[in-house]
């Protein structure tokens, strides 16, 4: 995962498409990958990250798009969803309750 992410970042692409970038790695590697990706995003790198782990969005402090039954249900900042501003279903999802 670390090599794949490093290769993606090194390509200097306008948009990163990442599918479960923190999957199948140990905690220390995951923490390192999160720090590196956050730094890249802070420099203006755009990314679409697909994940089933709500902690990924929380750690990246990302804008979250939640799909339900094949349709876009929520499009909002993670903090707004976690605060309950987008409904109980969305809040429960980002808090890992679903």
C-alpha positions as CSV (number, residue, x, y, z in Angstrom):
1,X,0.0,0.0,0.0
2,X,2.8,2.4,0.9
3,X,4.6,1.8,-2.4
4,X,1.3,2.2,-4.4
5,X,0.5,5.5,-2.6
6,X,4.1,6.8,-3.1
7,X,3.9,6.0,-6.8
8,X,0.6,7.8,-7.1
9,X,1.9,10.8,-5.3
10,X,5.1,10.9,-7.3
11,X,3.2,11.0,-10.6
12,X,2.1,14.5,-9.8
13,X,-1.3,13.8,-11.2
14,X,-4.1,16.5,-11.0
15,X,-6.4,14.0,-9.3
16,X,-5.6,10.9,-7.3
17,X,-8.1,8.0,-7.4
18,X,-7.5,5.8,-4.3
19,X,-9.4,2.7,-3.5
20,X,-9.1,1.6,0.2
21,X,-5.6,3.2,0.4
22,X,-5.2,2.3,4.1
23,X,-6.5,-1.3,3.8
24,X,-4.4,-4.3,4.7
25,X,-1.6,-2.4,6.5
26,X,-0.5,-2.4,10.1
27,X,-1.3,0.6,12.4
28,X,2.0,2.3,12.2
29,X,2.1,2.1,8.4
30,X,-1.5,3.3,8.3
31,X,-0.6,6.3,10.5
32,X,2.3,7.1,8.2
33,X,0.2,6.9,5.1
34,X,-2.5,9.2,6.6
35,X,0.1,11.8,7.5
36,X,1.6,11.7,4.0
37,X,-1.8,11.9,2.3
38,X,-3.0,14.7,4.5
39,X,0.1,16.7,3.7
40,X,-0.4,16.2,0.0
41,X,-4.1,17.2,0.2
42,X,-3.1,20.3,2.2
43,X,-0.8,21.3,-0.7
44,X,-3.8,21.3,-3.0
45,X,-3.7,17.8,-4.4
46,X,-7.2,16.6,-5.3
47,X,-8.3,13.1,-4.5
48,X,-11.2,10.8,-4.6
49,X,-10.9,8.1,-1.9
50,X,-13.2,5.1,-1.8
51,X,-13.4,3.5,1.6
52,X,-15.7,1.5,3.8
53,X,-13.9,2.7,7.0
54,X,-15.5,5.9,8.4
55,X,-12.2,6.5,10.3
56,X,-10.5,7.2,7.0
57,X,-12.8,10.2,6.4
58,X,-12.5,11.4,9.9
59,X,-8.7,11.3,10.0
60,X,-8.5,13.1,6.6
61,X,-11.2,15.6,7.7
62,X,-12.7,15.1,4.3
63,X,-15.8,16.0,2.5
64,X,-17.9,12.9,2.5
65,X,-20.3,11.5,-0.1
66,X,-22.5,8.7,1.3
67,X,-24.3,6.4,-1.1
68,X,-27.4,4.5,0.0
69,X,-29.3,2.0,-2.3
70,X,-27.1,3.1,-5.2
71,X,-27.9,6.8,-4.9
72,X,-26.0,9.8,-3.4
73,X,-27.6,10.4,0.0
74,X,-25.3,12.9,1.6
75,X,-22.6,15.3,0.4
76,X,-21.1,17.3,3.3
77,X,-18.0,17.8,5.4
78,X,-17.2,14.9,7.8
79,X,-17.6,17.2,10.9
80,X,-21.0,18.3,9.8
81,X,-22.2,14.8,9.4
82,X,-20.7,13.6,12.6
83,X,-22.5,16.5,14.4
84,X,-25.8,15.1,13.2
85,X,-26.6,18.0,10.8
86,X,-27.3,15.5,8.0
87,X,-29.6,13.1,9.8
88,X,-29.3,10.1,12.1
89,X,-28.5,7.6,9.4
90,X,-25.5,9.6,8.1
91,X,-24.2,10.4,11.6
92,X,-24.4,6.7,12.6
93,X,-22.6,5.8,9.4
94,X,-19.6,8.1,9.9
95,X,-19.4,7.1,13.6
96,X,-19.1,3.4,12.5
97,X,-22.6,2.4,13.7
98,X,-23.9,1.0,10.5
